[in-house]
Amino acid sequence: MQKKFQHTHPYEPFIDEFTEKLIVGTLPPPRFTTGDLKAGDVNFCYGSRDGQLWPILDKIFNLNLKFETTLEAKEQRKTFLRKRKIGVCDIVASAEREKIDASDIGMENIQLRNVLGYLEKYTKVTTLLFTGGNSKNGPEYFFRKLLKEHNVVLHLISNNVPRIHEFKHPTTKTTIRTVSLIAPSGAANRAVGSLESYKTMKKENPKFNTLDFRILQYKNYF
């Protein structure tokens, strides 16, 4: 029987006492665990050359980011996050995989990080930005699981995309808002394409694409 791939998160949460917003995803691609990075990858959270989070933020904030496996590229991202009081705390600590790929659905025997524990320690965080919705093994899906274990209720604020919820932290009693952004991955492009708001914009401007749509969405929350 083939041994399953142990997919562990290679990065500690990037968070400090000044953090106000927290980006919450699942796991970077397996090559970030094994260290076999590709040209154009950045050795940091969301550093995959195929991912769209940093290209989106680069365009919104005119960051002139480097997309390469260098210390400079990594430090550029850290500096930006600190300046904007944004942290990163992906919710999956580790998972096993039969097939070595980056799909959320392929994760098994999943170990979650105690995100509520981080929120208890870093009390200035009042917004969680999920890089994906409530589909199985997505960040919101796992976070709901975590809340359920602590008998915490997630209240719907807005059912439009991106969906917005709020909950009260069980210990600090802080009200924290969650925003389920469209995932910054190529796999989510089909979902973007099916949205009526996207279709309308595309009709008005045939050059408008799924990255442009995400830029408009992310701009409101970063």
URTAHU-V935903 format. One record per residue. N is the residue number from 1. RES is the residue in three letters. PSI is psi in radians with two decimals (NA if undefined). D_CENTER is the distance of its C-alpha to the mean C-alpha in whole Angstrom. Layout:
N;RES;PSI;D_CENTER + N;RES;PSI;D_CENTER
This chain:
1;MET;2.29;34 + 2;GLN;2.35;31 + 3;LYS;2.39;28 + 4;LYS;2.63;25 + 5;PHE;2.22;22 + 6;GLN;1.83;21 + 7;HIS;1.73;17 + 8;THR;2.58;16 + 9;HIS;2.19;13 + 10;PRO;-0.20;15 + 11;TYR;2.41;13 + 12;GLU;2.72;14 + 13;PRO;2.41;12 + 14;PHE;1.73;12 + 15;ILE;2.51;14 + 16;ASP;-3.06;18 + 17;GLU;-0.20;20 + 18;PHE;-0.16;19 + 19;THR;2.30;16 + 20;GLU;-0.50;15 + 21;LYS;2.51;12 + 22;LEU;2.13;9 + 23;ILE;2.24;5 + 24;VAL;1.96;4 + 25;GLY;-2.66;3 + 26;THR;-1.47;7 + 27;LEU;2.55;9 + 28;PRO;2.88;10 + 29;PRO;2.66;13 + 30;PRO;-0.53;16 + 31;ARG;-0.35;18 + 32;PHE;-0.45;16 + 33;THR;-0.72;17 + 34;THR;-0.28;21 + 35;GLY;0.18;20 + 36;ASP;1.13;22 + 37;LEU;2.65;20 + 38;LYS;2.82;21 + 39;ALA;2.28;22 + 40;GLY;-0.23;20 + 41;ASP;2.61;17 + 42;VAL;2.28;16 + 43;ASN;1.18;16 + 44;PHE;2.99;13 + 45;CYS;2.33;9 + 46;TYR;0.52;8 + 47;GLY;0.00;12 + 48;SER;2.37;13 + 49;ARG;-0.31;15 + 50;ASP;-0.22;14 + 51;GLY;2.79;11 + 52;GLN;-0.06;11 + 53;LEU;-0.90;8 + 54;TRP;-0.67;11 + 55;PRO;-0.64;14 + 56;ILE;-0.88;13 + 57;LEU;-0.60;13 + 58;ASP;-0.74;16 + 59;LYS;-0.70;18 + 60;ILE;-0.77;17 + 61;PHE;0.10;18 + 62;ASN;0.98;20 + 63;LEU;-0.31;19 + 64;ASN;0.83;21 + 65;LEU;2.60;19 + 66;LYS;2.43;20 + 67;PHE;1.44;18 + 68;GLU;2.84;20 + 69;THR;1.19;20 + 70;THR;2.80;22 + 71;LEU;-0.63;22 + 72;GLU;-0.77;22 + 73;ALA;-0.71;19 + 74;LYS;-0.81;17 + 75;GLU;-0.60;19 + 76;GLN;-0.77;18 + 77;ARG;-0.73;15 + 78;LYS;-0.75;16 + 79;THR;-0.78;18 + 80;PHE;-0.84;16 + 81;LEU;-0.79;14 + 82;ARG;-0.75;17 + 83;LYS;-0.68;19 + 84;ARG;0.03;16 + 85;LYS;0.75;16 + 86;ILE;2.40;12 + 87;GLY;3.03;11 + 88;VAL;2.18;8 + 89;CYS;1.46;8 + 90;ASP;2.60;7 + 91;ILE;-0.32;9 + 92;VAL;2.18;11 + 93;ALA;-0.72;14 + 94;SER;2.81;16 + 95;ALA;2.84;17 + 96;GLU;2.67;20 + 97;ARG;2.40;20 + 98;GLU;-0.86;23 + 99;LYS;2.30;22 + 100;ILE;1.56;20 + 101;ASP;-3.06;17 + 102;ALA;0.18;13 + 103;SER;2.40;14 + 104;ASP;-0.66;12 + 105;ILE;-0.40;15 + 106;GLY;-0.01;17 + 107;MET;2.40;16 + 108;GLU;2.84;19 + 109;ASN;0.97;20 + 110;ILE;2.29;17 + 111;GLN;2.17;17 + 112;LEU;2.64;14 + 113;ARG;2.63;14 + 114;ASN;1.38;16 + 115;VAL;-0.62;13 + 116;LEU;-0.60;16 + 117;GLY;-0.73;18 + 118;TYR;-0.68;16 + 119;LEU;-0.49;16 + 120;GLU;-0.63;20 + 121;LYS;-0.72;20 + 122;TYR;1.50;18 + 123;THR;-0.13;20 + 124;LYS;-0.18;19 + 125;VAL;2.11;15 + 126;THR;-0.01;16 + 127;THR;2.30;13 + 128;LEU;2.23;9 + 129;LEU;1.76;7 + 130;PHE;2.28;5 + 131;THR;1.08;3 + 132;GLY;2.84;7 + 133;GLY;-2.53;10 + 134;ASN;0.30;13 + 135;SER;2.76;14 + 136;LYS;2.30;15 + 137;ASN;0.30;13 + 138;GLY;2.92;9 + 139;PRO;-0.70;7 + 140;GLU;-0.67;10 + 141;TYR;-0.85;12 + 142;PHE;-0.64;12 + 143;PHE;-0.68;12 + 144;ARG;-0.69;15 + 145;LYS;-0.77;17 + 146;LEU;-0.79;17 + 147;LEU;-0.69;18 + 148;LYS;-0.69;21 + 149;GLU;-0.46;22 + 150;HIS;0.25;22 + 151;ASN;0.70;24 + 152;VAL;2.36;22 + 153;VAL;2.38;21 + 154;LEU;2.04;19 + 155;HIS;2.30;20 + 156;LEU;2.24;20 + 157;ILE;-0.76;20 + 158;SER;2.29;19 + 159;ASN;0.05;19 + 160;ASN;2.73;19 + 161;VAL;2.21;16 + 162;PRO;2.39;13 + 163;ARG;2.45;14 + 164;ILE;2.33;15 + 165;HIS;2.92;16 + 166;GLU;2.64;18 + 167;PHE;2.83;19 + 168;LYS;2.21;21 + 169;HIS;2.29;20 + 170;PRO;-0.46;23 + 171;THR;-0.91;24 + 172;THR;-0.32;24 + 173;LYS;0.22;24 + 174;THR;2.42;22 + 175;THR;2.16;20 + 176;ILE;2.33;17 + 177;ARG;2.45;15 + 178;THR;2.42;12 + 179;VAL;2.10;10 + 180;SER;1.58;9 + 181;LEU;2.73;8 + 182;ILE;2.32;9 + 183;ALA;2.39;7 + 184;PRO;0.84;8 + 185;SER;2.72;10 + 186;GLY;-0.54;14 + 187;ALA;-0.43;14 + 188;ALA;-0.01;13 + 189;ASN;-0.59;16 + 190;ARG;-0.71;18 + 191;ALA;-0.70;16 + 192;VAL;-0.81;16 + 193;GLY;-0.41;20 + 194;SER;-0.14;21 + 195;LEU;2.36;20 + 196;GLU;-0.69;24 + 197;SER;-0.66;22 + 198;TYR;-0.78;21 + 199;LYS;-0.70;25 + 200;THR;-0.83;26 + 201;MET;-0.66;25 + 202;LYS;-0.63;25 + 203;LYS;-0.71;29 + 204;GLU;-0.58;30 + 205;ASN;1.71;28 + 206;PRO;-0.38;28 + 207;LYS;-0.23;27 + 208;PHE;2.30;23 + 209;ASN;-3.12;21 + 210;THR;-0.52;17 + 211;LEU;-0.75;16 + 212;ASP;-0.72;18 + 213;PHE;-0.76;17 + 214;ARG;-0.69;13 + 215;ILE;-0.80;15 + 216;LEU;-0.72;17 + 217;GLN;-0.85;14 + 218;TYR;-0.58;12 + 219;LYS;-0.61;15 + 220;ASN;-0.31;16 + 221;TYR;-0.21;13 + 222;PHE;NA;12
